[in-house]
Amino acid sequence: MFKFANSIAPICLSGEGGRLMRGDRRIEEAIEAGEKNKRAWELVRNWCANVQMKKFGGTGMVEQMTGLPIGNHFLECPHAPAGGMAAFDKGMAALGAAGGVLRAPSELSIGVVESALNELNLLAPLKKPQLIKACVATAMADDKLTLAEGELLRAICAALDSPLPPILETTEVVA
């Protein structure tokens, strides 16, 4: 048995030529990715002292054992407003989907949005709550829900034939 220098993650060598077994290779790849993420994080911290790395989702065994940032993470700055890619990424993570493409506002029109909503309305009824939770995660990326965001959520839910009950009793700003 070969152990990494940090003696945390054992790698078993198999049969002829000491080839790595399939599962062990995946562990090694996860550790390599974590080491790259750690180096990237150091560069980001050199660029902005206020940025924070936040965990999104669970923590895998290799990540727990090594302390390396391997799983789903995102960067957040308390001085930058949430929105754009940060909000989009939270919505995609709530769907359990990695990546995705955020369209530029110039690419959107009423027809494009209407077509997308019509296609989403064809989702199986039990899939719609997951989509709605992703929309809420996106709208709540900054831990706030504005009146406009709430009304947009209501409109999306109505288009999905999944009405959202009133969630704001007043339009009065509460400090």
JOBEL-V300364 format. One record per residue. RES is the residue in three letters. OMEGA is omega in whole degrees, -180 to 180 (* if undefined). Layout:
# JOBEL-V300364
res->RES omega->OMEGA
res->RES omega->OMEGA
This chain:
# JOBEL-V300364
res->MET omega->177
res->PHE omega->178
res->LYS omega->175
res->PHE omega->-178
res->ALA omega->-179
res->ASN omega->177
res->SER omega->-179
res->ILE omega->-173
res->ALA omega->179
res->PRO omega->176
res->ILE omega->-180
res->CYS omega->176
res->LEU omega->-178
res->SER omega->172
res->GLY omega->-171
res->GLU omega->174
res->GLY omega->178
res->GLY omega->179
res->ARG omega->177
res->LEU omega->175
res->MET omega->-174
res->ARG omega->-179
res->GLY omega->180
res->ASP omega->178
res->ARG omega->178
res->ARG omega->177
res->ILE omega->180
res->GLU omega->178
res->GLU omega->178
res->ALA omega->179
res->ILE omega->177
res->GLU omega->178
res->ALA omega->178
res->GLY omega->179
res->GLU omega->177
res->LYS omega->178
res->ASN omega->180
res->LYS omega->177
res->ARG omega->179
res->ALA omega->179
res->TRP omega->178
res->GLU omega->178
res->LEU omega->179
res->VAL omega->180
res->ARG omega->175
res->ASN omega->-178
res->TRP omega->-178
res->CYS omega->-178
res->ALA omega->-176
res->ASN omega->-176
res->VAL omega->-180
res->GLN omega->174
res->MET omega->-179
res->LYS omega->178
res->LYS omega->176
res->PHE omega->-178
res->GLY omega->-175
res->GLY omega->178
res->THR omega->-179
res->GLY omega->-177
res->MET omega->-178
res->VAL omega->178
res->GLU omega->178
res->GLN omega->-176
res->MET omega->-175
res->THR omega->-175
res->GLY omega->180
res->LEU omega->178
res->PRO omega->-175
res->ILE omega->-175
res->GLY omega->-179
res->ASN omega->178
res->HIS omega->171
res->PHE omega->-180
res->LEU omega->-179
res->GLU omega->177
res->CYS omega->-179
res->PRO omega->-179
res->HIS omega->179
res->ALA omega->179
res->PRO omega->175
res->ALA omega->-179
res->GLY omega->179
res->GLY omega->-175
res->MET omega->-179
res->ALA omega->179
res->ALA omega->179
res->PHE omega->180
res->ASP omega->178
res->LYS omega->177
res->GLY omega->179
res->MET omega->179
res->ALA omega->178
res->ALA omega->176
res->LEU omega->-175
res->GLY omega->-179
res->ALA omega->178
res->ALA omega->176
res->GLY omega->-176
res->GLY omega->-178
res->VAL omega->176
res->LEU omega->-179
res->ARG omega->175
res->ALA omega->179
res->PRO omega->-180
res->SER omega->180
res->GLU omega->-175
res->LEU omega->174
res->SER omega->178
res->ILE omega->-180
res->GLY omega->180
res->VAL omega->180
res->VAL omega->179
res->GLU omega->179
res->SER omega->179
res->ALA omega->179
res->LEU omega->177
res->ASN omega->178
res->GLU omega->179
res->LEU omega->179
res->ASN omega->178
res->LEU omega->177
res->LEU omega->174
res->ALA omega->-176
res->PRO omega->-179
res->LEU omega->177
res->LYS omega->-177
res->LYS omega->178
res->PRO omega->178
res->GLN omega->177
res->LEU omega->180
res->ILE omega->176
res->LYS omega->178
res->ALA omega->177
res->CYS omega->178
res->VAL omega->179
res->ALA omega->179
res->THR omega->-179
res->ALA omega->-177
res->MET omega->-177
res->ALA omega->179
res->ASP omega->180
res->ASP omega->177
res->LYS omega->174
res->LEU omega->179
res->THR omega->178
res->LEU omega->180
res->ALA omega->179
res->GLU omega->178
res->GLY omega->179
res->GLU omega->177
res->LEU omega->176
res->LEU omega->179
res->ARG omega->-180
res->ALA omega->178
res->ILE omega->180
res->CYS omega->178
res->ALA omega->179
res->ALA omega->179
res->LEU omega->-177
res->ASP omega->178
res->SER omega->-173
res->PRO omega->177
res->LEU omega->180
res->PRO omega->178
res->PRO omega->180
res->ILE omega->178
res->LEU omega->180
res->GLU omega->-177
res->THR omega->174
res->THR omega->-179
res->GLU omega->178
res->VAL omega->180
res->VAL omega->-178
res->ALA omega->*
